[in-house]
Amino acid sequence: MRLLVSVRNASEAVAAVAGGADIVDAKEPSNGPLGRVSPAALVSIASTVAGSAPVSAALGDVCRDDIVRGAHEAMRVQAAFVKVGFAGMRGRRDAAAGALAAATASTTAGLVLVAYADYEKSGALSPDDVIALADCCGAAGVLIDTCDKCGPGLTTLLTSESLRSFVARAGGSGRLVAVAGSLTIDDLDRVHDAGADIAGVRGAACDNGRDGVVSESRVRALGRALRRD
């Protein structure tokens, strides 16, 4: 199981790599759950990681963000993955599919579709709809996350049984399945037991929470807990 750490700049990327992150995810937390970093920050993060780990890039939600432009930016830095969410897209699965087709044509990165456990609150596509979209577009992966970062975390919103069920359904056709959503170090056993491929964190890797700064020692501790060292 791999550890993904979301970073907002090059100095955080240094800490993530030094702490043993398996995937370095470029994301600006002040811009929302899938906030895109600036093009300059993305270049800086990718240059800093320099092949030490795969880089992923958050592109945002299709109804709010220019995911095609973001996909172009991710391709320029040879990102391994790009993440796209569907807040505000309830009842608009066909429109979401069209946006994904445009984004896919704009990048060589693997497309990761993001389902929100709090989808009703955020007006997002349901997790089942996101899995159906992944089937249609041949997505590389599916991530279950939370949209409201001030609300309950994923392990509060989903029971262990519900999480295992999602992972099993989302992992069809050999897709990667990632789990995130205000995870703490104490949540990692549940994520591991659910059978996910990747655990994604931001706040748990930072001193002073999500809006703080990624800490090498916190990343290392998370990696040890995830791998049950």
VODREN-347082 format. One line per field, with one value per atom (N, C-alpha, C): residue number from 1; residue in one letter; atom name; x, y negated, z. Coordinates in Angstrom, 3 decimals. Example, Ala and Ser with C-alpha at 12.3 -4.5 7.8 and 13.67 -1.06 7.14 Angstrom:
2
resi: c(1 1 1 2 2 2)
resn: c(A A A S S S)
name: c(N CA C N CA C)
px: c(13.190 12.300 13.200 12.850 13.670 12.900)
py: c(5.690 4.500 3.300 2.250 1.060 -0.030)
pz: c(7.800 7.800 7.800 7.080 7.140 7.870)
END
This chain:
229
resi: c(1 1 1 2 2 2 3 3 3 4 4 4 5 5 5 6 6 6 7 7 7 8 8 8 9 9 9 10 10 10 11 11 11 12 12 12 13 13 13 14 14 14 15 15 15 16 16 16 17 17 17 18 18 18 19 19 19 20 20 20 21 21 21 22 22 22 23 23 23 24 24 24 25 25 25 26 26 26 27 27 27 28 28 28 29 29 29 30 30 30 31 31 31 32 32 32 33 33 33 34 34 34 35 35 35 36 36 36 37 37 37 38 38 38 39 39 39 40 40 40 41 41 41 42 42 42 43 43 43 44 44 44 45 45 45 46 46 46 47 47 47 48 48 48 49 49 49 50 50 50 51 51 51 52 52 52 53 53 53 54 54 54 55 55 55 56 56 56 57 57 57 58 58 58 59 59 59 60 60 60 61 61 61 62 62 62 63 63 63 64 64 64 65 65 65 66 66 66 67 67 67 68 68 68 69 69 69 70 70 70 71 71 71 72 72 72 73 73 73 74 74 74 75 75 75 76 76 76 77 77 77 78 78 78 79 79 79 80 80 80 81 81 81 82 82 82 83 83 83 84 84 84 85 85 85 86 86 86 87 87 87 88 88 88 89 89 89 90 90 90 91 91 91 92 92 92 93 93 93 94 94 94 95 95 95 96 96 96 97 97 97 98 98 98 99 99 99 100 100 100 101 101 101 102 102 102 103 103 103 104 104 104 105 105 105 106 106 106 107 107 107 108 108 108 109 109 109 110 110 110 111 111 111 112 112 112 113 113 113 114 114 114 115 115 115 116 116 116 117 117 117 118 118 118 119 119 119 120 120 120 121 121 121 122 122 122 123 123 123 124 124 124 125 125 125 126 126 126 127 127 127 128 128 128 129 129 129 130 130 130 131 131 131 132 132 132 133 133 133 134 134 134 135 135 135 136 136 136 137 137 137 138 138 138 139 139 139 140 140 140 141 141 141 142 142 142 143 143 143 144 144 144 145 145 145 146 146 146 147 147 147 148 148 148 149 149 149 150 150 150 151 151 151 152 152 152 153 153 153 154 154 154 155 155 155 156 156 156 157 157 157 158 158 158 159 159 159 160 160 160 161 161 161 162 162 162 163 163 163 164 164 164 165 165 165 166 166 166 167 167 167 168 168 168 169 169 169 170 170 170 171 171 171 172 172 172 173 173 173 174 174 174 175 175 175 176 176 176 177 177 177 178 178 178 179 179 179 180 180 180 181 181 181 182 182 182 183 183 183 184 184 184 185 185 185 186 186 186 187 187 187 188 188 188 189 189 189 190 190 190 191 191 191 192 192 192 193 193 193 194 194 194 195 195 195 196 196 196 197 197 197 198 198 198 199 199 199 200 200 200 201 201 201 202 202 202 203 203 203 204 204 204 205 205 205 206 206 206 207 207 207 208 208 208 209 209 209 210 210 210 211 211 211 212 212 212 213 213 213 214 214 214 215 215 215 216 216 216 217 217 217 218 218 218 219 219 219 220 220 220 221 221 221 222 222 222 223 223 223 224 224 224 225 225 225 226 226 226 227 227 227 228 228 228 229 229 229)
resn: c(M M M R R R L L L L L L V V V S S S V V V R R R N N N A A A S S S E E E A A A V V V A A A A A A V V V A A A G G G G G G A A A D D D I I I V V V D D D A A A K K K E E E P P P S S S N N N G G G P P P L L L G G G R R R V V V S S S P P P A A A A A A L L L V V V S S S I I I A A A S S S T T T V V V A A A G G G S S S A A A P P P V V V S S S A A A A A A L L L G G G D D D V V V C C C R R R D D D D D D I I I V V V R R R G G G A A A H H H E E E A A A M M M R R R V V V Q Q Q A A A A A A F F F V V V K K K V V V G G G F F F A A A G G G M M M R R R G G G R R R R R R D D D A A A A A A A A A G G G A A A L L L A A A A A A A A A T T T A A A S S S T T T T T T A A A G G G L L L V V V L L L V V V A A A Y Y Y A A A D D D Y Y Y E E E K K K S S S G G G A A A L L L S S S P P P D D D D D D V V V I I I A A A L L L A A A D D D C C C C C C G G G A A A A A A G G G V V V L L L I I I D D D T T T C C C D D D K K K C C C G G G P P P G G G L L L T T T T T T L L L L L L T T T S S S E E E S S S L L L R R R S S S F F F V V V A A A R R R A A A G G G G G G S S S G G G R R R L L L V V V A A A V V V A A A G G G S S S L L L T T T I I I D D D D D D L L L D D D R R R V V V H H H D D D A A A G G G A A A D D D I I I A A A G G G V V V R R R G G G A A A A A A C C C D D D N N N G G G R R R D D D G G G V V V V V V S S S E E E S S S R R R V V V R R R A A A L L L G G G R R R A A A L L L R R R R R R D D D)
name: c(N CA C N CA C N CA C N CA C N CA C N CA C N CA C N CA C N CA C N CA C N CA C N CA C N CA C N CA C N CA C N CA C N CA C N CA C N CA C N CA C N CA C N CA C N CA C N CA C N CA C N CA C N CA C N CA C N CA C N CA C N CA C N CA C N CA C N CA C N CA C N CA C N CA C N CA C N CA C N CA C N CA C N CA C N CA C N CA C N CA C N CA C N CA C N CA C N CA C N CA C N CA C N CA C N CA C N CA C N CA C N CA C N CA C N CA C N CA C N CA C N CA C N CA C N CA C N CA C N CA C N CA C N CA C N CA C N CA C N CA C N CA C N CA C N CA C N CA C N CA C N CA C N CA C N CA C N CA C N CA C N CA C N CA C N CA C N CA C N CA C N CA C N CA C N CA C N CA C N CA C N CA C N CA C N CA C N CA C N CA C N CA C N CA C N CA C N CA C N CA C N CA C N CA C N CA C N CA C N CA C N CA C N CA C N CA C N CA C N CA C N CA C N CA C N CA C N CA C N CA C N CA C N CA C N CA C N CA C N CA C N CA C N CA C N CA C N CA C N CA C N CA C N CA C N CA C N CA C N CA C N CA C N CA C N CA C N CA C N CA C N CA C N CA C N CA C N CA C N CA C N CA C N CA C N CA C N CA C N CA C N CA C N CA C N CA C N CA C N CA C N CA C N CA C N CA C N CA C N CA C N CA C N CA C N CA C N CA C N CA C N CA C N CA C N CA C N CA C N CA C N CA C N CA C N CA C N CA C N CA C N CA C N CA C N CA C N CA C N CA C N CA C N CA C N CA C N CA C N CA C N CA C N CA C N CA C N CA C N CA C N CA C N CA C N CA C N CA C N CA C N CA C N CA C N CA C N CA C N CA C N CA C N CA C N CA C N CA C N CA C N CA C N CA C N CA C N CA C N CA C N CA C N CA C N CA C N CA C N CA C N CA C N CA C N CA C N CA C N CA C N CA C N CA C N CA C N CA C N CA C N CA C N CA C N CA C N CA C N CA C N CA C N CA C N CA C N CA C)
px: c(0.851 0.000 0.882 0.478 1.322 0.737 1.646 1.277 1.404 0.306 0.300 0.233 1.123 1.143 0.922 -0.065 -0.367 0.496 1.141 2.036 1.632 1.923 1.541 2.718 3.958 5.134 6.342 7.460 8.662 9.223 9.195 9.767 8.975 7.656 6.867 7.166 7.431 7.788 9.081 10.037 11.290 11.003 10.150 9.814 9.091 8.172 7.419 8.337 9.232 10.160 11.110 11.634 12.560 11.885 10.589 9.846 9.407 9.613 9.297 7.959 7.364 6.098 6.280 5.323 5.378 4.898 3.984 3.450 3.385 3.850 3.780 2.692 1.711 0.509 0.517 0.483 0.467 -0.956 -1.176 -2.523 -2.418 -3.250 -3.306 -4.549 -4.379 -5.546 -6.455 -5.927 -6.775 -7.732 -7.531 -8.395 -9.472 -9.647 -10.696 -10.148 -11.042 -10.617 -9.692 -9.828 -8.946 -8.313 -7.887 -7.365 -6.105 -6.121 -4.966 -3.902 -2.642 -1.546 -1.314 -0.577 -0.245 0.674 0.709 1.632 3.083 3.479 4.856 5.114 4.143 4.304 4.374 3.575 3.596 4.956 5.492 6.822 7.866 7.774 8.729 8.645 7.424 7.237 7.801 7.448 7.918 9.436 10.034 11.490 12.173 11.562 12.127 12.055 10.929 10.776 11.721 11.812 12.815 12.909 11.770 11.773 11.920 12.047 12.160 10.870 9.755 8.436 7.530 6.483 5.508 4.856 4.522 3.816 2.387 1.446 0.067 -0.319 -1.360 -1.790 -3.308 -3.784 -5.220 -5.634 -6.665 -7.146 -8.375 -9.073 -10.282 -11.526 -12.684 -13.987 -14.459 -15.050 -15.315 -16.267 -17.151 -18.102 -17.537 -16.375 -15.819 -14.468 -13.762 -12.367 -12.109 -11.077 -10.683 -9.779 -10.387 -9.594 -8.779 -9.204 -8.424 -7.111 -7.184 -5.945 -5.049 -5.650 -4.875 -4.221 -4.945 -4.395 -3.192 -3.255 -2.112 -0.902 -1.150 -0.053 0.571 -0.270 0.236 1.060 0.645 1.389 2.777 2.877 4.172 5.202 4.755 5.705 5.738 5.076 5.052 4.501 3.411 2.738 2.243 2.310 1.847 0.328 -0.285 -1.732 -2.298 -3.561 -4.317 -5.646 -6.105 -7.328 -8.424 -9.612 -10.749 -11.958 -12.643 -13.829 -15.097 -16.229 -17.537 -18.520 -18.007 -18.899 -19.779 -21.067 -21.993 -22.489 -22.146 -22.520 -23.634 -24.357 -25.441 -26.418 -26.733 -27.664 -27.077 -25.767 -25.139 -23.991 -24.229 -23.160 -22.691 -23.599 -23.200 -22.288 -22.611 -21.762 -20.389 -20.374 -19.102 -18.264 -18.919 -18.202 -17.574 -18.279 -17.732 -16.514 -16.579 -15.437 -14.237 -14.492 -13.401 -12.747 -13.542 -12.990 -12.037 -12.424 -11.556 -10.271 -10.386 -9.199 -8.273 -8.854 -8.048 -7.253 -7.846 -7.164 -6.037 -5.983 -5.019 -3.838 -3.764 -2.685 -2.380 -1.160 -0.761 -0.835 -1.183 -1.265 -2.468 -2.359 -3.485 -4.576 -5.801 -6.933 -7.496 -7.578 -8.146 -9.421 -10.544 -11.832 -12.112 -12.597 -12.778 -14.256 -14.607 -15.951 -15.901 -16.958 -17.028 -17.995 -17.515 -18.392 -19.536 -19.300 -20.345 -20.964 -21.203 -21.663 -23.005 -23.889 -25.201 -25.045 -24.187 -23.953 -23.312 -22.447 -21.711 -22.385 -23.547 -24.234 -23.427 -22.608 -21.717 -22.377 -21.741 -22.137 -21.975 -22.824 -22.711 -21.480 -20.974 -19.863 -20.164 -21.391 -21.736 -21.636 -22.066 -21.949 -20.485 -19.651 -18.226 -17.593 -17.953 -17.436 -17.906 -19.164 -19.678 -18.911 -18.593 -17.794 -16.407 -15.833 -14.503 -14.528 -15.607 -15.754 -15.817 -16.561 -16.773 -15.517 -14.751 -13.609 -12.282 -12.311 -11.067 -10.117 -10.648 -9.823 -8.776 -7.641 -6.564 -6.875 -7.727 -8.018 -9.251 -9.701 -10.819 -10.388 -10.709 -10.408 -11.704 -11.852 -12.959 -12.391 -13.036 -12.515 -13.692 -13.427 -14.479 -14.340 -15.469 -15.457 -15.345 -16.091 -16.080 -14.975 -13.878 -12.742 -12.929 -14.025 -14.362 -15.371 -15.858 -16.865 -16.231 -17.049 -16.534 -15.565 -14.601 -13.665 -14.290 -13.568 -14.093 -14.488 -13.660 -13.946 -15.097 -15.531 -16.767 -17.972 -17.810 -18.914 -19.195 -18.165 -18.323 -17.946 -18.761 -18.407 -17.291 -16.652 -15.611 -16.172 -17.393 -18.026 -18.305 -18.801 -19.085 -17.808 -16.733 -15.465 -14.934 -14.996 -14.548 -15.377 -16.673 -17.548 -17.180 -16.939 -16.554 -15.260 -14.276 -12.977 -13.127 -13.921 -14.120 -14.773 -15.779 -16.490 -15.644 -14.905 -14.125 -12.901 -12.434 -11.210 -11.392 -12.543 -12.765 -11.814 -11.572 -10.720 -9.292 -8.872 -7.493 -7.189 -8.217 -7.978 -7.350 -6.568 -6.096 -7.253 -7.273 -8.266 -7.537 -7.842 -7.228 -8.291 -7.852 -8.734 -8.114 -8.922 -8.463 -9.660 -9.479 -10.592 -10.344 -9.410 -9.075 -8.665 -7.920 -7.440 -6.415 -6.458 -5.445 -4.585 -3.507 -2.646 -3.410 -4.381 -5.169 -6.165 -6.416 -7.348 -6.693 -5.376 -4.691 -4.924 -5.138 -5.458 -6.748 -7.751 -9.024 -8.844 -8.033 -7.786 -7.062 -6.073 -5.330 -6.257 -7.079 -7.969 -9.056 -9.376 -10.380 -9.855 -8.533 -7.956 -7.574 -7.519 -7.147 -5.685 -5.362 -3.987 -3.185 -3.880 -3.212 -3.991 -3.279 -3.868 -3.347 -4.256 -3.874 -4.070 -3.071 -3.138 -2.637 -3.119 -2.590 -2.427 -3.545 -3.491 -2.650 -2.750 -2.011 -0.508 -0.095 1.322 1.881 1.012 1.409 1.507 2.441 2.403 1.280 0.408 -0.720 -1.801 -1.970 -3.120 -3.017 -4.150 -4.222 -3.610 -3.788 -3.258 -1.851 -1.273 0.087 1.115 2.235 3.364 3.699 3.898 4.244 5.553 5.535 6.667 7.267 8.565 9.245 8.978 9.030 8.845 7.426 6.444 5.065 4.854 5.431 5.315 5.939 7.103 7.771 6.920 6.325 5.477 4.256 3.669 2.523 2.910 4.068 4.525 4.738 5.323 5.530 4.190 3.240 1.927 1.210 1.337 0.648 1.216 2.515 3.166 3.285 2.815 2.813 4.216 5.184 6.569 6.727)
py: c(1.193 0.000 -1.237 -2.238 -3.419 -4.641 -5.522 -6.755 -7.935 -8.652 -9.884 -11.067 -12.030 -13.235 -14.446 -15.264 -16.467 -17.630 -18.296 -19.416 -20.622 -21.794 -23.027 -23.731 -23.325 -24.003 -23.075 -23.573 -22.752 -22.366 -23.267 -22.938 -21.828 -21.819 -20.714 -19.423 -19.532 -18.349 -17.731 -18.567 -18.067 -17.248 -17.790 -17.093 -15.777 -15.796 -14.579 -13.481 -13.830 -12.841 -12.334 -13.242 -12.844 -11.930 -12.136 -11.305 -9.975 -9.777 -8.490 -8.399 -9.533 -9.487 -8.706 -7.869 -7.085 -7.881 -8.813 -9.683 -11.095 -12.065 -13.466 -14.134 -14.666 -15.211 -16.729 -17.399 -18.857 -19.356 -20.051 -20.530 -21.769 -22.774 -23.987 -23.917 -23.643 -23.425 -24.643 -25.832 -27.017 -27.169 -26.398 -26.464 -25.386 -24.671 -23.672 -22.263 -21.269 -19.884 -19.355 -19.891 -19.499 -20.741 -21.664 -22.941 -22.791 -23.399 -23.321 -24.320 -23.884 -24.812 -25.660 -26.741 -27.563 -26.796 -27.176 -26.501 -26.560 -27.704 -27.826 -26.876 -26.765 -25.855 -24.410 -24.056 -22.681 -22.356 -23.268 -23.060 -22.904 -23.756 -23.713 -22.400 -21.947 -20.677 -19.522 -19.459 -18.367 -18.376 -19.567 -19.678 -19.231 -19.541 -19.155 -17.656 -17.059 -15.609 -14.877 -15.379 -14.930 -13.409 -12.756 -11.313 -10.491 -11.130 -10.384 -9.660 -10.165 -9.569 -10.051 -9.308 -9.822 -11.096 -11.996 -13.234 -13.141 -13.508 -13.656 -15.124 -15.517 -16.912 -16.985 -17.729 -17.983 -19.028 -18.729 -19.661 -20.435 -19.970 -20.642 -19.850 -20.530 -19.932 -20.464 -19.589 -19.944 -21.119 -21.350 -22.445 -23.790 -23.772 -25.003 -25.391 -24.433 -24.645 -24.272 -24.885 -24.590 -23.367 -22.188 -20.974 -20.681 -21.179 -20.971 -21.732 -22.975 -23.749 -23.075 -22.620 -21.927 -20.666 -19.941 -18.723 -19.031 -20.122 -20.550 -20.835 -21.554 -21.897 -20.641 -19.671 -18.422 -17.643 -17.680 -16.964 -17.575 -18.885 -19.544 -19.082 -18.736 -18.298 -16.776 -16.092 -14.624 -14.022 -14.620 -14.063 -12.661 -11.797 -10.421 -10.325 -11.173 -11.130 -12.544 -12.676 -13.900 -13.512 -14.342 -14.041 -15.043 -14.522 -15.351 -14.990 -16.028 -15.809 -16.298 -16.050 -16.284 -16.991 -17.843 -18.647 -19.519 -19.640 -20.455 -19.814 -18.547 -17.888 -16.859 -16.895 -15.930 -15.967 -14.788 -14.703 -15.086 -15.281 -15.748 -14.813 -13.537 -12.582 -12.668 -12.908 -13.002 -14.205 -15.324 -16.509 -16.241 -15.524 -15.174 -14.299 -13.366 -12.488 -13.291 -14.309 -15.147 -15.919 -16.443 -17.174 -16.261 -15.032 -14.083 -13.717 -13.583 -13.258 -14.352 -15.611 -16.728 -16.736 -16.453 -16.428 -15.280 -14.114 -12.948 -13.211 -13.942 -14.258 -15.265 -15.872 -16.946 -16.519 -15.239 -14.812 -13.340 -12.981 -11.578 -10.976 -11.780 -11.308 -10.388 -9.467 -8.619 -9.416 -9.240 -9.995 -9.305 -10.050 -9.539 -10.326 -9.622 -10.260 -10.253 -11.386 -11.559 -11.524 -10.574 -10.496 -11.083 -11.792 -12.387 -11.597 -11.219 -10.521 -11.418 -12.740 -13.711 -14.315 -13.460 -13.914 -14.625 -14.223 -14.880 -16.332 -16.575 -17.935 -18.813 -18.220 -18.999 -18.995 -18.344 -18.290 -17.567 -16.619 -15.920 -14.673 -14.119 -12.797 -11.810 -10.810 -9.790 -8.924 -8.257 -7.324 -6.276 -5.786 -4.816 -5.431 -6.695 -7.375 -7.575 -7.872 -8.067 -6.759 -5.658 -4.358 -4.052 -4.372 -4.151 -4.991 -6.228 -7.079 -6.490 -5.964 -5.357 -4.183 -3.416 -2.307 -2.820 -3.903 -4.431 -5.056 -5.753 -6.506 -5.792 -4.609 -3.880 -4.560 -5.131 -5.846 -4.933 -5.530 -4.774 -4.459 -5.300 -5.081 -5.825 -5.484 -6.155 -6.463 -7.658 -8.101 -8.415 -7.918 -8.337 -9.326 -10.496 -11.611 -12.323 -13.434 -14.312 -15.672 -16.319 -17.637 -18.747 -18.625 -19.628 -19.306 -20.037 -19.748 -20.289 -20.987 -21.408 -20.457 -19.511 -18.575 -17.276 -16.251 -14.956 -14.330 -13.582 -12.870 -11.628 -11.023 -9.875 -8.735 -8.447 -7.291 -7.548 -8.789 -9.093 -8.914 -9.264 -9.210 -7.797 -6.963 -5.609 -4.582 -3.562 -2.447 -1.635 -0.780 0.086 0.955 1.461 2.299 1.510 0.268 -0.569 -0.898 -1.151 -1.467 -0.257 0.917 2.130 2.372 2.135 2.328 1.369 0.096 -0.869 -0.453 -0.098 0.281 1.468 2.450 3.625 3.257 2.391 2.001 1.083 0.175 -0.804 -0.187 0.936 1.535 2.445 2.391 3.211 2.866 3.840 3.658 3.264 3.645 3.386 1.947 1.147 -0.254 -0.359 -1.428 -1.786 -2.363 -2.107 -2.708 -3.420 -4.696 -5.518 -5.970 -6.178 -6.624 -7.835 -8.891 -10.110 -10.701 -11.886 -12.558 -12.782 -13.711 -14.047 -12.814 -11.930 -10.733 -11.106 -10.415 -10.551 -9.291 -9.334 -8.161 -6.967 -7.239 -6.160 -5.545 -6.216 -5.689 -4.714 -4.666 -3.937 -2.437 -1.885 -0.459 -0.147 -1.032 -0.814 -0.901 -1.844 -1.991 -0.755 -0.296 0.897 2.100 2.276 3.436 3.393 2.182 2.055 2.534 2.684 3.186 2.123 0.852 -0.227 -0.114 -0.699 -0.706 -1.887 -2.995 -4.247 -4.917 -5.443 -6.312 -7.720 -8.688 -10.067 -10.943 -11.765 -12.641 -14.036 -14.974 -16.334 -16.771 -16.963 -17.472 -16.621 -15.293 -14.403 -14.487 -14.977 -15.109 -16.483 -17.360 -18.749 -19.062 -19.902 -20.553 -21.583 -21.564 -22.504 -22.267 -21.022 -20.665 -21.017 -20.845 -20.969 -22.255 -23.360 -24.638 -24.909 -23.921 -24.063 -23.684 -23.139 -22.821 -21.346 -20.680 -19.265 -19.043 -18.029 -17.715 -16.368 -16.332 -15.083 -14.007 -14.369 -13.369 -12.834 -13.684 -13.210 -12.269 -12.602 -11.734 -10.375 -10.389 -9.126 -8.280 -8.924 -8.192 -7.606 -8.350 -7.841 -6.634 -6.705 -5.586 -4.335 -4.506 -3.355 -2.748 -3.606 -3.111 -2.407 -2.944 -2.357 -0.984 -0.888 0.385 1.308 0.832 1.614 2.092 1.160 1.479 1.683)
pz: c(0.000 0.000 0.000 -0.779 -0.951 -0.217 0.174 0.865 -0.084 -0.279 -1.073 -0.115 -0.323 0.503 -0.388 -0.049 -0.819 -0.340 -1.299 -0.992 -1.818 -1.268 -1.969 -2.616 -2.306 -2.856 -2.803 -3.316 -3.424 -2.063 -1.102 0.208 0.882 0.715 1.238 0.477 -0.814 -1.591 -1.078 -0.701 -0.131 1.132 2.013 3.254 2.973 1.996 1.670 1.155 0.247 -0.305 0.776 1.581 2.648 3.660 3.874 4.816 4.243 2.946 2.336 1.646 1.263 0.525 -0.771 -1.088 -2.321 -3.530 -3.302 -4.354 -3.786 -4.550 -4.145 -4.977 -4.283 -4.919 -4.819 -5.957 -5.982 -5.770 -4.649 -4.322 -3.443 -3.729 -2.918 -2.031 -0.739 0.126 0.274 0.094 0.223 -0.953 -2.022 -3.209 -3.215 -2.098 -2.022 -1.913 -1.903 -1.685 -2.770 -3.995 -5.098 -5.717 -4.846 -5.316 -6.158 -7.338 -8.229 -7.805 -7.817 -7.558 -8.802 -8.662 -9.822 -10.755 -12.038 -12.958 -12.474 -11.912 -11.426 -10.266 -9.364 -8.225 -8.697 -9.697 -10.214 -10.819 -11.597 -12.180 -11.088 -10.077 -8.972 -8.199 -7.932 -7.219 -8.041 -9.319 -10.166 -10.300 -10.429 -10.541 -9.259 -8.137 -6.845 -6.638 -6.978 -6.825 -7.777 -8.995 -9.976 -10.094 -10.172 -10.378 -9.115 -7.960 -6.699 -6.357 -6.861 -6.637 -7.759 -8.072 -9.035 -8.502 -9.411 -9.060 -9.565 -8.709 -9.143 -8.996 -9.696 -9.660 -9.547 -8.566 -8.435 -9.457 -10.241 -11.267 -10.839 -9.790 -9.351 -9.704 -9.620 -9.940 -11.277 -12.087 -13.481 -13.642 -12.687 -12.860 -12.402 -11.747 -11.169 -11.743 -12.310 -12.675 -14.123 -14.691 -16.065 -16.041 -16.065 -15.921 -17.177 -18.326 -19.547 -19.460 -19.018 -18.836 -17.804 -16.719 -15.697 -16.233 -17.095 -17.686 -18.561 -19.318 -20.130 -19.236 -18.139 -17.231 -16.637 -16.296 -15.727 -16.750 -18.007 -19.048 -19.231 -19.115 -19.309 -18.289 -17.095 -16.063 -15.939 -16.857 -16.894 -15.593 -15.128 -13.947 -14.258 -13.243 -13.429 -13.371 -12.523 -12.320 -12.242 -12.641 -12.395 -11.755 -10.817 -10.063 -10.422 -10.671 -11.069 -10.213 -9.683 -8.866 -9.540 -8.868 -9.495 -8.563 -7.672 -6.845 -7.741 -7.382 -8.161 -9.440 -9.673 -10.922 -10.753 -9.657 -9.458 -10.633 -11.169 -12.287 -13.631 -13.697 -14.948 -15.353 -15.267 -15.553 -17.000 -17.940 -19.341 -19.564 -18.913 -19.031 -18.426 -17.316 -16.687 -17.614 -18.295 -19.219 -20.355 -20.850 -21.903 -21.444 -20.225 -19.677 -19.493 -19.064 -18.869 -20.195 -21.240 -22.551 -23.013 -22.783 -23.168 -22.357 -21.071 -20.220 -20.603 -20.868 -21.230 -22.498 -23.442 -24.696 -24.495 -23.316 -23.066 -22.213 -21.845 -20.963 -21.170 -20.838 -20.847 -19.446 -18.450 -17.066 -16.876 -15.931 -15.595 -14.911 -15.344 -14.817 -13.579 -12.484 -11.241 -10.944 -10.885 -10.636 -9.138 -8.646 -7.203 -6.848 -6.011 -5.435 -4.036 -3.659 -2.328 -1.451 -0.271 0.670 1.117 1.155 1.502 0.235 -0.764 -2.074 -2.022 -1.120 -1.059 -0.628 0.340 0.835 -0.233 -1.052 -2.049 -3.418 -3.542 -4.830 -5.891 -5.463 -6.383 -6.961 -7.981 -8.443 -7.299 -7.261 -6.224 -6.482 -5.461 -5.689 -6.755 -6.812 -7.853 -9.242 -9.383 -10.674 -11.060 -10.090 -10.376 -10.831 -10.200 -10.632 -12.053 -12.348 -13.712 -14.727 -14.375 -15.262 -15.473 -14.406 -14.513 -15.485 -15.442 -16.388 -17.823 -18.025 -19.376 -19.969 -19.140 -19.677 -19.490 -18.887 -18.693 -17.740 -16.676 -15.712 -15.089 -14.740 -14.105 -12.651 -12.045 -10.640 -10.186 -8.987 -8.327 -6.899 -6.460 -5.097 -4.371 -3.149 -2.288 -1.289 -1.181 -0.395 0.250 0.903 1.401 0.732 0.489 -0.139 0.901 1.985 3.040 4.035 3.952 4.821 6.237 6.470 7.833 8.478 7.696 8.182 8.661 8.864 9.336 8.342 8.863 8.013 7.410 6.510 5.782 6.704 7.700 8.548 9.509 9.604 10.328 9.411 8.160 7.204 6.702 6.632 6.107 7.162 7.295 8.155 7.495 8.257 7.691 6.577 6.781 5.764 4.490 4.637 3.469 2.706 3.440 2.793 2.033 2.636 1.946 0.684 0.777 -0.376 -1.501 -1.154 -2.185 -2.860 -2.063 -2.628 -3.574 -3.186 -4.033 -5.356 -5.305 -6.522 -7.398 -6.777 -7.531 -8.185 -7.653 -8.159 -9.350 -10.003 -11.186 -12.312 -13.172 -14.357 -13.987 -12.797 -12.392 -12.021 -11.783 -11.403 -10.023 -9.842 -8.522 -7.720 -6.425 -5.543 -4.414 -4.259 -3.226 -2.234 -1.005 0.072 0.729 0.917 1.583 2.318 2.882 3.549 5.021 5.316 6.705 7.505 6.858 7.548 8.607 9.725 10.764 10.766 11.504 11.590 12.161 13.012 13.611 12.634 11.510 10.507 9.539 9.533 8.470 8.515 9.701 9.780 9.025 9.164 8.461 6.962 6.525 5.092 4.562 5.299 4.909 4.825 5.860 5.907 4.834 4.352 3.292 1.944 1.831 0.588 -0.410 0.019 -0.899 -1.308 -2.452 -2.951 -2.423 -2.162 -1.798 -0.677 0.313 1.335 1.107 0.989 0.726 1.951 2.250 3.419 3.077 3.835 3.847 5.309 5.996 7.360 8.295 8.170 9.059 8.828 7.657 7.349 7.716 8.206 8.470 9.957 10.310 11.609 11.564 12.556 12.645 11.606 11.177 10.358 8.897 8.189 6.729 6.192 6.895 6.423 6.938 7.635 8.137 7.090 7.549 6.672 6.799 5.664 5.664 6.421 7.284 8.149 7.760 7.567 7.235 8.282 9.547 10.606 10.623 10.349 10.290 9.106 7.969 6.802 7.100 7.740 8.068 9.015 10.018 10.964 10.275 9.352 8.606 7.756 7.126 6.324 7.156 8.345 9.218 9.638 9.968 10.392 9.246 8.054 6.902 6.564 6.688 6.338 7.531 8.692 9.922 10.284 10.122 10.454 11.963)
END
